[in-house]
Amino acid sequence: MDYETIISEKFPNCNVEVIKPDFFELDMLAEYIADDIVVYNPHSIIVYRHMIRFLVNVGEKGKIYYLDGFSDEDLKVIHAGLLQSTWKSDTKINLYKNANPDKDVLGL
């Protein structure tokens, strides 16, 4: 499935990045996503299991990561890394670990 195109059509004001398991080691992936928190400066982050959406102010371009093909254990490590990297900041993280982004968000 071409998640990048589907998500870009649904959220045209967001940059979309689809990441597969062989792209980074898990610790490095969490750090990579956390680095973009500094760039995009979201007021909150919504995590739907394997979809991570940065919410930014109106008129600004947001960011969505889709973690395609990761196991639930991998996702727990990534989510923990995000929580750890933002716990001292003003960025709020809403974690919906049982959500199905394909159904709940994208309507697939």
Jmol script that loads the backbone (N, CA, C; Angstrom):
load data "model"
ATOM      1  N   MET A   1       0.841  -1.180   0.000  1.00  0.00           N
ATOM      2  CA  MET A   1       0.000   0.000   0.000  1.00  0.00           C
ATOM      3  C   MET A   1       0.890   1.248   0.000  1.00  0.00           C
ATOM      4  N   ASP A   2       0.508   2.229  -0.771  1.00  0.00           N
ATOM      5  CA  ASP A   2       1.289   3.465  -0.875  1.00  0.00           C
ATOM      6  C   ASP A   2       0.808   4.465   0.180  1.00  0.00           C
ATOM      7  N   TYR A   3       1.294   4.281   1.402  1.00  0.00           N
ATOM      8  CA  TYR A   3       0.864   5.128   2.512  1.00  0.00           C
ATOM      9  C   TYR A   3       1.233   6.588   2.305  1.00  0.00           C
ATOM     10  N   GLU A   4       2.363   6.846   1.689  1.00  0.00           N
ATOM     11  CA  GLU A   4       2.787   8.239   1.504  1.00  0.00           C
ATOM     12  C   GLU A   4       1.752   9.015   0.689  1.00  0.00           C
ATOM     13  N   THR A   5       1.270   8.448  -0.398  1.00  0.00           N
ATOM     14  CA  THR A   5       0.273   9.115  -1.239  1.00  0.00           C
ATOM     15  C   THR A   5      -1.061   9.241  -0.509  1.00  0.00           C
ATOM     16  N   ILE A   6      -1.491   8.166   0.146  1.00  0.00           N
ATOM     17  CA  ILE A   6      -2.775   8.169   0.855  1.00  0.00           C
ATOM     18  C   ILE A   6      -2.780   9.228   1.958  1.00  0.00           C
ATOM     19  N   ILE A   7      -1.722   9.263   2.753  1.00  0.00           N
ATOM     20  CA  ILE A   7      -1.649  10.225   3.860  1.00  0.00           C
ATOM     21  C   ILE A   7      -1.500  11.650   3.325  1.00  0.00           C
ATOM     22  N   SER A   8      -0.709  11.841   2.267  1.00  0.00           N
ATOM     23  CA  SER A   8      -0.530  13.179   1.682  1.00  0.00           C
ATOM     24  C   SER A   8      -1.847  13.740   1.164  1.00  0.00           C
ATOM     25  N   GLU A   9      -2.694  12.877   0.599  1.00  0.00           N
ATOM     26  CA  GLU A   9      -3.997  13.337   0.113  1.00  0.00           C
ATOM     27  C   GLU A   9      -4.923  13.692   1.274  1.00  0.00           C
ATOM     28  N   LYS A  10      -4.869  12.915   2.342  1.00  0.00           N
ATOM     29  CA  LYS A  10      -5.738  13.154   3.494  1.00  0.00           C
ATOM     30  C   LYS A  10      -5.268  14.362   4.322  1.00  0.00           C
ATOM     31  N   PHE A  11      -3.939  14.551   4.396  1.00  0.00           N
ATOM     32  CA  PHE A  11      -3.358  15.653   5.168  1.00  0.00           C
ATOM     33  C   PHE A  11      -2.418  16.467   4.264  1.00  0.00           C
ATOM     34  N   PRO A  12      -2.965  17.286   3.360  1.00  0.00           N
ATOM     35  CA  PRO A  12      -2.115  18.010   2.396  1.00  0.00           C
ATOM     36  C   PRO A  12      -1.185  19.045   3.027  1.00  0.00           C
ATOM     37  N   ASN A  13      -1.449  19.449   4.276  1.00  0.00           N
ATOM     38  CA  ASN A  13      -0.609  20.446   4.940  1.00  0.00           C
ATOM     39  C   ASN A  13       0.493  19.806   5.786  1.00  0.00           C
ATOM     40  N   CYS A  14       0.786  18.523   5.532  1.00  0.00           N
ATOM     41  CA  CYS A  14       1.824  17.831   6.295  1.00  0.00           C
ATOM     42  C   CYS A  14       2.856  17.186   5.371  1.00  0.00           C
ATOM     43  N   ASN A  15       4.096  17.230   5.797  1.00  0.00           N
ATOM     44  CA  ASN A  15       5.132  16.438   5.144  1.00  0.00           C
ATOM     45  C   ASN A  15       4.983  15.017   5.664  1.00  0.00           C
ATOM     46  N   VAL A  16       5.059  14.049   4.768  1.00  0.00           N
ATOM     47  CA  VAL A  16       4.846  12.649   5.135  1.00  0.00           C
ATOM     48  C   VAL A  16       6.123  11.862   4.903  1.00  0.00           C
ATOM     49  N   GLU A  17       6.459  11.022   5.867  1.00  0.00           N
ATOM     50  CA  GLU A  17       7.624  10.152   5.735  1.00  0.00           C
ATOM     51  C   GLU A  17       7.234   8.748   6.183  1.00  0.00           C
ATOM     52  N   VAL A  18       7.350   7.786   5.260  1.00  0.00           N
ATOM     53  CA  VAL A  18       7.081   6.389   5.579  1.00  0.00           C
ATOM     54  C   VAL A  18       8.420   5.719   5.851  1.00  0.00           C
ATOM     55  N   ILE A  19       8.520   5.059   7.000  1.00  0.00           N
ATOM     56  CA  ILE A  19       9.781   4.426   7.396  1.00  0.00           C
ATOM     57  C   ILE A  19       9.544   2.934   7.588  1.00  0.00           C
ATOM     58  N   LYS A  20      10.418   2.139   7.022  1.00  0.00           N
ATOM     59  CA  LYS A  20      10.359   0.673   7.144  1.00  0.00           C
ATOM     60  C   LYS A  20      11.417   0.217   8.152  1.00  0.00           C
ATOM     61  N   PRO A  21      11.260  -0.998   8.726  1.00  0.00           N
ATOM     62  CA  PRO A  21      12.163  -1.458   9.793  1.00  0.00           C
ATOM     63  C   PRO A  21      13.644  -1.496   9.445  1.00  0.00           C
ATOM     64  N   ASP A  22      14.015  -1.688   8.211  1.00  0.00           N
ATOM     65  CA  ASP A  22      15.437  -1.790   7.875  1.00  0.00           C
ATOM     66  C   ASP A  22      16.110  -0.442   7.662  1.00  0.00           C
ATOM     67  N   PHE A  23      15.390   0.660   7.876  1.00  0.00           N
ATOM     68  CA  PHE A  23      15.915   1.995   7.616  1.00  0.00           C
ATOM     69  C   PHE A  23      16.877   2.466   8.711  1.00  0.00           C
ATOM     70  N   PHE A  24      16.514   2.255   9.976  1.00  0.00           N
ATOM     71  CA  PHE A  24      17.295   2.670  11.142  1.00  0.00           C
ATOM     72  C   PHE A  24      17.237   1.584  12.207  1.00  0.00           C
ATOM     73  N   GLU A  25      18.197   1.605  13.128  1.00  0.00           N
ATOM     74  CA  GLU A  25      18.038   0.842  14.362  1.00  0.00           C
ATOM     75  C   GLU A  25      16.997   1.575  15.208  1.00  0.00           C
ATOM     76  N   LEU A  26      16.325   0.864  16.094  1.00  0.00           N
ATOM     77  CA  LEU A  26      15.204   1.454  16.844  1.00  0.00           C
ATOM     78  C   LEU A  26      15.598   2.682  17.649  1.00  0.00           C
ATOM     79  N   ASP A  27      16.722   2.620  18.360  1.00  0.00           N
ATOM     80  CA  ASP A  27      17.156   3.775  19.154  1.00  0.00           C
ATOM     81  C   ASP A  27      17.428   4.976  18.261  1.00  0.00           C
ATOM     82  N   MET A  28      18.053   4.714  17.134  1.00  0.00           N
ATOM     83  CA  MET A  28      18.369   5.798  16.203  1.00  0.00           C
ATOM     84  C   MET A  28      17.096   6.365  15.577  1.00  0.00           C
ATOM     85  N   LEU A  29      16.103   5.512  15.354  1.00  0.00           N
ATOM     86  CA  LEU A  29      14.840   5.982  14.778  1.00  0.00           C
ATOM     87  C   LEU A  29      14.126   6.920  15.737  1.00  0.00           C
ATOM     88  N   ALA A  30      14.057   6.556  17.006  1.00  0.00           N
ATOM     89  CA  ALA A  30      13.430   7.434  17.999  1.00  0.00           C
ATOM     90  C   ALA A  30      14.162   8.770  18.065  1.00  0.00           C
ATOM     91  N   GLU A  31      15.481   8.729  17.990  1.00  0.00           N
ATOM     92  CA  GLU A  31      16.281   9.950  18.011  1.00  0.00           C
ATOM     93  C   GLU A  31      16.040  10.787  16.747  1.00  0.00           C
ATOM     94  N   TYR A  32      15.930  10.119  15.604  1.00  0.00           N
ATOM     95  CA  TYR A  32      15.666  10.786  14.319  1.00  0.00           C
ATOM     96  C   TYR A  32      14.332  11.544  14.369  1.00  0.00           C
ATOM     97  N   ILE A  33      13.301  10.875  14.894  1.00  0.00           N
ATOM     98  CA  ILE A  33      11.989  11.521  15.010  1.00  0.00           C
ATOM     99  C   ILE A  33      12.054  12.657  16.030  1.00  0.00           C
ATOM    100  N   ALA A  34      12.745  12.447  17.139  1.00  0.00           N
ATOM    101  CA  ALA A  34      12.876  13.489  18.165  1.00  0.00           C
ATOM    102  C   ALA A  34      13.603  14.722  17.623  1.00  0.00           C
ATOM    103  N   ASP A  35      14.560  14.524  16.731  1.00  0.00           N
ATOM    104  CA  ASP A  35      15.249  15.664  16.122  1.00  0.00           C
ATOM    105  C   ASP A  35      14.280  16.544  15.340  1.00  0.00           C
ATOM    106  N   ASP A  36      13.280  15.924  14.692  1.00  0.00           N
ATOM    107  CA  ASP A  36      12.286  16.705  13.956  1.00  0.00           C
ATOM    108  C   ASP A  36      11.346  17.469  14.881  1.00  0.00           C
ATOM    109  N   ILE A  37      11.248  17.042  16.135  1.00  0.00           N
ATOM    110  CA  ILE A  37      10.449  17.798  17.097  1.00  0.00           C
ATOM    111  C   ILE A  37      11.045  19.195  17.260  1.00  0.00           C
ATOM    112  N   VAL A  38      12.355  19.282  17.251  1.00  0.00           N
ATOM    113  CA  VAL A  38      13.031  20.575  17.351  1.00  0.00           C
ATOM    114  C   VAL A  38      12.758  21.415  16.093  1.00  0.00           C
ATOM    115  N   VAL A  39      12.783  20.768  14.925  1.00  0.00           N
ATOM    116  CA  VAL A  39      12.583  21.468  13.651  1.00  0.00           C
ATOM    117  C   VAL A  39      11.149  21.971  13.510  1.00  0.00           C
ATOM    118  N   TYR A  40      10.169  21.100  13.766  1.00  0.00           N
ATOM    119  CA  TYR A  40       8.760  21.454  13.542  1.00  0.00           C
ATOM    120  C   TYR A  40       8.118  22.158  14.732  1.00  0.00           C
ATOM    121  N   ASN A  41       8.680  21.998  15.932  1.00  0.00           N
ATOM    122  CA  ASN A  41       8.179  22.621  17.154  1.00  0.00           C
ATOM    123  C   ASN A  41       6.661  22.431  17.320  1.00  0.00           C
ATOM    124  N   PRO A  42       6.206  21.170  17.330  1.00  0.00           N
ATOM    125  CA  PRO A  42       4.758  20.944  17.477  1.00  0.00           C
ATOM    126  C   PRO A  42       4.283  21.261  18.884  1.00  0.00           C
ATOM    127  N   HIS A  43       3.015  21.687  18.991  1.00  0.00           N
ATOM    128  CA  HIS A  43       2.461  21.903  20.336  1.00  0.00           C
ATOM    129  C   HIS A  43       2.028  20.573  20.936  1.00  0.00           C
ATOM    130  N   SER A  44       1.740  19.589  20.093  1.00  0.00           N
ATOM    131  CA  SER A  44       1.464  18.250  20.589  1.00  0.00           C
ATOM    132  C   SER A  44       1.753  17.220  19.501  1.00  0.00           C
ATOM    133  N   ILE A  45       1.883  15.984  19.941  1.00  0.00           N
ATOM    134  CA  ILE A  45       2.166  14.867  19.050  1.00  0.00           C
ATOM    135  C   ILE A  45       1.124  13.801  19.337  1.00  0.00           C
ATOM    136  N   ILE A  46       0.474  13.332  18.291  1.00  0.00           N
ATOM    137  CA  ILE A  46      -0.493  12.258  18.441  1.00  0.00           C
ATOM    138  C   ILE A  46       0.132  10.990  17.874  1.00  0.00           C
ATOM    139  N   VAL A  47       0.127   9.938  18.677  1.00  0.00           N
ATOM    140  CA  VAL A  47       0.720   8.664  18.264  1.00  0.00           C
ATOM    141  C   VAL A  47      -0.390   7.615  18.187  1.00  0.00           C
ATOM    142  N   TYR A  48      -0.686   7.174  16.960  1.00  0.00           N
ATOM    143  CA  TYR A  48      -1.636   6.090  16.732  1.00  0.00           C
ATOM    144  C   TYR A  48      -0.842   4.851  16.344  1.00  0.00           C
ATOM    145  N   ARG A  49      -0.383   4.107  17.334  1.00  0.00           N
ATOM    146  CA  ARG A  49       0.465   2.929  17.123  1.00  0.00           C
ATOM    147  C   ARG A  49       1.584   3.222  16.131  1.00  0.00           C
ATOM    148  N   HIS A  50       1.384   2.973  14.832  1.00  0.00           N
ATOM    149  CA  HIS A  50       2.472   3.164  13.878  1.00  0.00           C
ATOM    150  C   HIS A  50       2.351   4.436  13.045  1.00  0.00           C
ATOM    151  N   MET A  51       1.505   5.359  13.447  1.00  0.00           N
ATOM    152  CA  MET A  51       1.423   6.664  12.782  1.00  0.00           C
ATOM    153  C   MET A  51       1.665   7.740  13.828  1.00  0.00           C
ATOM    154  N   ILE A  52       2.614   8.621  13.550  1.00  0.00           N
ATOM    155  CA  ILE A  52       2.979   9.696  14.477  1.00  0.00           C
ATOM    156  C   ILE A  52       2.725  11.021  13.770  1.00  0.00           C
ATOM    157  N   ARG A  53       1.882  11.854  14.364  1.00  0.00           N
ATOM    158  CA  ARG A  53       1.503  13.124  13.735  1.00  0.00           C
ATOM    159  C   ARG A  53       1.876  14.288  14.633  1.00  0.00           C
ATOM    160  N   PHE A  54       2.662  15.224  14.077  1.00  0.00           N
ATOM    161  CA  PHE A  54       3.024  16.448  14.785  1.00  0.00           C
ATOM    162  C   PHE A  54       1.949  17.493  14.502  1.00  0.00           C
ATOM    163  N   LEU A  55       1.318  18.001  15.546  1.00  0.00           N
ATOM    164  CA  LEU A  55       0.332  19.065  15.396  1.00  0.00           C
ATOM    165  C   LEU A  55       1.025  20.405  15.608  1.00  0.00           C
ATOM    166  N   VAL A  56       0.896  21.273  14.624  1.00  0.00           N
ATOM    167  CA  VAL A  56       1.543  22.580  14.670  1.00  0.00           C
ATOM    168  C   VAL A  56       0.477  23.671  14.560  1.00  0.00           C
ATOM    169  N   ASN A  57       0.891  24.909  14.651  1.00  0.00           N
ATOM    170  CA  ASN A  57      -0.033  26.030  14.554  1.00  0.00           C
ATOM    171  C   ASN A  57      -0.614  26.126  13.144  1.00  0.00           C
ATOM    172  N   VAL A  58      -1.798  26.693  13.043  1.00  0.00           N
ATOM    173  CA  VAL A  58      -2.465  26.869  11.759  1.00  0.00           C
ATOM    174  C   VAL A  58      -1.566  27.662  10.811  1.00  0.00           C
ATOM    175  N   GLY A  59      -1.495  27.223   9.581  1.00  0.00           N
ATOM    176  CA  GLY A  59      -0.677  27.900   8.584  1.00  0.00           C
ATOM    177  C   GLY A  59       0.735  27.355   8.473  1.00  0.00           C
ATOM    178  N   GLU A  60       1.144  26.531   9.427  1.00  0.00           N
ATOM    179  CA  GLU A  60       2.470  25.916   9.373  1.00  0.00           C
ATOM    180  C   GLU A  60       2.350  24.492   8.853  1.00  0.00           C
ATOM    181  N   LYS A  61       3.421  24.009   8.261  1.00  0.00           N
ATOM    182  CA  LYS A  61       3.443  22.648   7.716  1.00  0.00           C
ATOM    183  C   LYS A  61       3.795  21.672   8.833  1.00  0.00           C
ATOM    184  N   GLY A  62       2.968  20.653   9.011  1.00  0.00           N
ATOM    185  CA  GLY A  62       3.199  19.647  10.039  1.00  0.00           C
ATOM    186  C   GLY A  62       4.005  18.482   9.495  1.00  0.00           C
ATOM    187  N   LYS A  63       4.087  17.430  10.273  1.00  0.00           N
ATOM    188  CA  LYS A  63       4.858  16.248   9.886  1.00  0.00           C
ATOM    189  C   LYS A  63       4.110  15.005  10.347  1.00  0.00           C
ATOM    190  N   ILE A  64       4.086  13.990   9.481  1.00  0.00           N
ATOM    191  CA  ILE A  64       3.512  12.698   9.827  1.00  0.00           C
ATOM    192  C   ILE A  64       4.521  11.617   9.479  1.00  0.00           C
ATOM    193  N   TYR A  65       4.760  10.750  10.443  1.00  0.00           N
ATOM    194  CA  TYR A  65       5.574   9.554  10.210  1.00  0.00           C
ATOM    195  C   TYR A  65       4.643   8.359  10.192  1.00  0.00           C
ATOM    196  N   TYR A  66       4.855   7.468   9.243  1.00  0.00           N
ATOM    197  CA  TYR A  66       4.134   6.200   9.228  1.00  0.00           C
ATOM    198  C   TYR A  66       5.177   5.104   9.322  1.00  0.00           C
ATOM    199  N   LEU A  67       5.147   4.339  10.404  1.00  0.00           N
ATOM    200  CA  LEU A  67       6.133   3.290  10.661  1.00  0.00           C
ATOM    201  C   LEU A  67       5.568   1.972  10.141  1.00  0.00           C
ATOM    202  N   ASP A  68       5.885   1.666   8.906  1.00  0.00           N
ATOM    203  CA  ASP A  68       5.303   0.539   8.184  1.00  0.00           C
ATOM    204  C   ASP A  68       6.062  -0.758   8.454  1.00  0.00           C
ATOM    205  N   GLY A  69       5.365  -1.760   8.999  1.00  0.00           N
ATOM    206  CA  GLY A  69       5.963  -3.073   9.176  1.00  0.00           C
ATOM    207  C   GLY A  69       6.675  -3.298  10.501  1.00  0.00           C
ATOM    208  N   PHE A  70       6.504  -2.412  11.460  1.00  0.00           N
ATOM    209  CA  PHE A  70       7.138  -2.570  12.763  1.00  0.00           C
ATOM    210  C   PHE A  70       6.257  -3.429  13.672  1.00  0.00           C
ATOM    211  N   SER A  71       6.890  -4.245  14.507  1.00  0.00           N
ATOM    212  CA  SER A  71       6.144  -5.067  15.469  1.00  0.00           C
ATOM    213  C   SER A  71       5.694  -4.193  16.641  1.00  0.00           C
ATOM    214  N   ASP A  72       4.761  -4.718  17.431  1.00  0.00           N
ATOM    215  CA  ASP A  72       4.297  -3.976  18.606  1.00  0.00           C
ATOM    216  C   ASP A  72       5.429  -3.718  19.591  1.00  0.00           C
ATOM    217  N   GLU A  73       6.344  -4.676  19.730  1.00  0.00           N
ATOM    218  CA  GLU A  73       7.497  -4.492  20.620  1.00  0.00           C
ATOM    219  C   GLU A  73       8.398  -3.362  20.110  1.00  0.00           C
ATOM    220  N   ASP A  74       8.616  -3.313  18.800  1.00  0.00           N
ATOM    221  CA  ASP A  74       9.413  -2.228  18.213  1.00  0.00           C
ATOM    222  C   ASP A  74       8.751  -0.879  18.467  1.00  0.00           C
ATOM    223  N   LEU A  75       7.438  -0.842  18.286  1.00  0.00           N
ATOM    224  CA  LEU A  75       6.708   0.416  18.486  1.00  0.00           C
ATOM    225  C   LEU A  75       6.805   0.882  19.932  1.00  0.00           C
ATOM    226  N   LYS A  76       6.771  -0.038  20.887  1.00  0.00           N
ATOM    227  CA  LYS A  76       6.914   0.336  22.302  1.00  0.00           C
ATOM    228  C   LYS A  76       8.255   1.014  22.553  1.00  0.00           C
ATOM    229  N   VAL A  77       9.316   0.497  21.944  1.00  0.00           N
ATOM    230  CA  VAL A  77      10.650   1.093  22.108  1.00  0.00           C
ATOM    231  C   VAL A  77      10.677   2.496  21.504  1.00  0.00           C
ATOM    232  N   ILE A  78      10.093   2.654  20.324  1.00  0.00           N
ATOM    233  CA  ILE A  78      10.068   3.957  19.648  1.00  0.00           C
ATOM    234  C   ILE A  78       9.236   4.953  20.458  1.00  0.00           C
ATOM    235  N   HIS A  79       8.054   4.535  20.913  1.00  0.00           N
ATOM    236  CA  HIS A  79       7.194   5.424  21.696  1.00  0.00           C
ATOM    237  C   HIS A  79       7.879   5.837  23.000  1.00  0.00           C
ATOM    238  N   ALA A  80       8.561   4.894  23.644  1.00  0.00           N
ATOM    239  CA  ALA A  80       9.291   5.215  24.877  1.00  0.00           C
ATOM    240  C   ALA A  80      10.393   6.234  24.601  1.00  0.00           C
ATOM    241  N   GLY A  81      11.072   6.095  23.472  1.00  0.00           N
ATOM    242  CA  GLY A  81      12.113   7.052  23.096  1.00  0.00           C
ATOM    243  C   GLY A  81      11.548   8.442  22.880  1.00  0.00           C
ATOM    244  N   LEU A  82      10.363   8.525  22.268  1.00  0.00           N
ATOM    245  CA  LEU A  82       9.715   9.823  22.072  1.00  0.00           C
ATOM    246  C   LEU A  82       9.295  10.441  23.406  1.00  0.00           C
ATOM    247  N   LEU A  83       8.713   9.626  24.264  1.00  0.00           N
ATOM    248  CA  LEU A  83       8.314  10.134  25.582  1.00  0.00           C
ATOM    249  C   LEU A  83       9.518  10.642  26.363  1.00  0.00           C
ATOM    250  N   GLN A  84      10.599   9.900  26.291  1.00  0.00           N
ATOM    251  CA  GLN A  84      11.810  10.293  27.010  1.00  0.00           C
ATOM    252  C   GLN A  84      12.393  11.590  26.457  1.00  0.00           C
ATOM    253  N   SER A  85      12.339  11.750  25.142  1.00  0.00           N
ATOM    254  CA  SER A  85      12.963  12.939  24.541  1.00  0.00           C
ATOM    255  C   SER A  85      12.130  14.203  24.725  1.00  0.00           C
ATOM    256  N   THR A  86      10.852  14.064  25.062  1.00  0.00           N
ATOM    257  CA  THR A  86       9.999  15.257  25.190  1.00  0.00           C
ATOM    258  C   THR A  86       9.524  15.527  26.609  1.00  0.00           C
ATOM    259  N   TRP A  87       9.897  14.711  27.557  1.00  0.00           N
ATOM    260  CA  TRP A  87       9.297  14.858  28.887  1.00  0.00           C
ATOM    261  C   TRP A  87       9.641  16.162  29.582  1.00  0.00           C
ATOM    262  N   LYS A  88      10.721  16.827  29.207  1.00  0.00           N
ATOM    263  CA  LYS A  88      11.071  18.114  29.821  1.00  0.00           C
ATOM    264  C   LYS A  88      10.617  19.302  28.979  1.00  0.00           C
ATOM    265  N   SER A  89       9.978  19.044  27.853  1.00  0.00           N
ATOM    266  CA  SER A  89       9.584  20.137  26.963  1.00  0.00           C
ATOM    267  C   SER A  89       8.097  20.464  27.126  1.00  0.00           C
ATOM    268  N   ASP A  90       7.650  21.470  26.387  1.00  0.00           N
ATOM    269  CA  ASP A  90       6.240  21.858  26.401  1.00  0.00           C
ATOM    270  C   ASP A  90       5.405  21.014  25.439  1.00  0.00           C
ATOM    271  N   THR A  91       6.050  20.160  24.678  1.00  0.00           N
ATOM    272  CA  THR A  91       5.341  19.327  23.708  1.00  0.00           C
ATOM    273  C   THR A  91       4.597  18.215  24.436  1.00  0.00           C
ATOM    274  N   LYS A  92       3.304  18.118  24.185  1.00  0.00           N
ATOM    275  CA  LYS A  92       2.494  17.073  24.808  1.00  0.00           C
ATOM    276  C   LYS A  92       2.388  15.892  23.846  1.00  0.00           C
ATOM    277  N   ILE A  93       2.452  14.680  24.386  1.00  0.00           N
ATOM    278  CA  ILE A  93       2.299  13.480  23.567  1.00  0.00           C
ATOM    279  C   ILE A  93       1.027  12.761  23.997  1.00  0.00           C
ATOM    280  N   ASN A  94       0.165  12.502  23.018  1.00  0.00           N
ATOM    281  CA  ASN A  94      -1.050  11.721  23.247  1.00  0.00           C
ATOM    282  C   ASN A  94      -0.827  10.361  22.602  1.00  0.00           C
ATOM    283  N   LEU A  95      -0.748   9.328  23.413  1.00  0.00           N
ATOM    284  CA  LEU A  95      -0.415   7.992  22.938  1.00  0.00           C
ATOM    285  C   LEU A  95      -1.671   7.115  22.912  1.00  0.00           C
ATOM    286  N   TYR A  96      -2.078   6.738  21.710  1.00  0.00           N
ATOM    287  CA  TYR A  96      -3.217   5.837  21.524  1.00  0.00           C
ATOM    288  C   TYR A  96      -2.660   4.511  21.023  1.00  0.00           C
ATOM    289  N   LYS A  97      -2.082   3.724  21.943  1.00  0.00           N
ATOM    290  CA  LYS A  97      -1.328   2.543  21.537  1.00  0.00           C
ATOM    291  C   LYS A  97      -2.194   1.429  20.966  1.00  0.00           C
ATOM    292  N   ASN A  98      -3.484   1.434  21.221  1.00  0.00           N
ATOM    293  CA  ASN A  98      -4.362   0.404  20.669  1.00  0.00           C
ATOM    294  C   ASN A  98      -5.110   0.873  19.421  1.00  0.00           C
ATOM    295  N   ALA A  99      -4.802   2.072  18.952  1.00  0.00           N
ATOM    296  CA  ALA A  99      -5.493   2.621  17.788  1.00  0.00           C
ATOM    297  C   ALA A  99      -5.053   1.924  16.507  1.00  0.00           C
ATOM    298  N   ASN A 100      -5.935   1.912  15.540  1.00  0.00           N
ATOM    299  CA  ASN A 100      -5.631   1.395  14.216  1.00  0.00           C
ATOM    300  C   ASN A 100      -5.676   2.579  13.250  1.00  0.00           C
ATOM    301  N   PRO A 101      -4.531   3.173  12.918  1.00  0.00           N
ATOM    302  CA  PRO A 101      -4.555   4.373  12.091  1.00  0.00           C
ATOM    303  C   PRO A 101      -5.150   4.135  10.710  1.00  0.00           C
ATOM    304  N   ASP A 102      -4.981   2.933  10.161  1.00  0.00           N
ATOM    305  CA  ASP A 102      -5.546   2.667   8.841  1.00  0.00           C
ATOM    306  C   ASP A 102      -7.073   2.831   8.862  1.00  0.00           C
ATOM    307  N   LYS A 103      -7.684   2.344   9.914  1.00  0.00           N
ATOM    308  CA  LYS A 103      -9.141   2.419  10.029  1.00  0.00           C
ATOM    309  C   LYS A 103      -9.588   3.726  10.681  1.00  0.00           C
ATOM    310  N   ASP A 104      -9.016   4.045  11.845  1.00  0.00           N
ATOM    311  CA  ASP A 104      -9.481   5.175  12.649  1.00  0.00           C
ATOM    312  C   ASP A 104      -9.168   6.541  12.041  1.00  0.00           C
ATOM    313  N   VAL A 105      -8.014   6.657  11.392  1.00  0.00           N
ATOM    314  CA  VAL A 105      -7.577   7.966  10.887  1.00  0.00           C
ATOM    315  C   VAL A 105      -7.713   8.070   9.371  1.00  0.00           C
ATOM    316  N   LEU A 106      -7.247   7.040   8.670  1.00  0.00           N
ATOM    317  CA  LEU A 106      -7.219   7.095   7.206  1.00  0.00           C
ATOM    318  C   LEU A 106      -8.495   6.551   6.554  1.00  0.00           C
ATOM    319  N   GLY A 107      -9.315   5.844   7.307  1.00  0.00           N
ATOM    320  CA  GLY A 107     -10.553   5.315   6.772  1.00  0.00           C
ATOM    321  C   GLY A 107     -10.377   4.193   5.761  1.00  0.00           C
ATOM    322  N   LEU A 108      -9.288   3.431   5.881  1.00  0.00           N
ATOM    323  CA  LEU A 108      -9.039   2.339   4.940  1.00  0.00           C
ATOM    324  C   LEU A 108      -9.663   1.045   5.401  1.00  0.00           C
TER     325      LEU A 108
END
end "model"
wireframe off; spacefill off
backbone 0.3
color backbone group
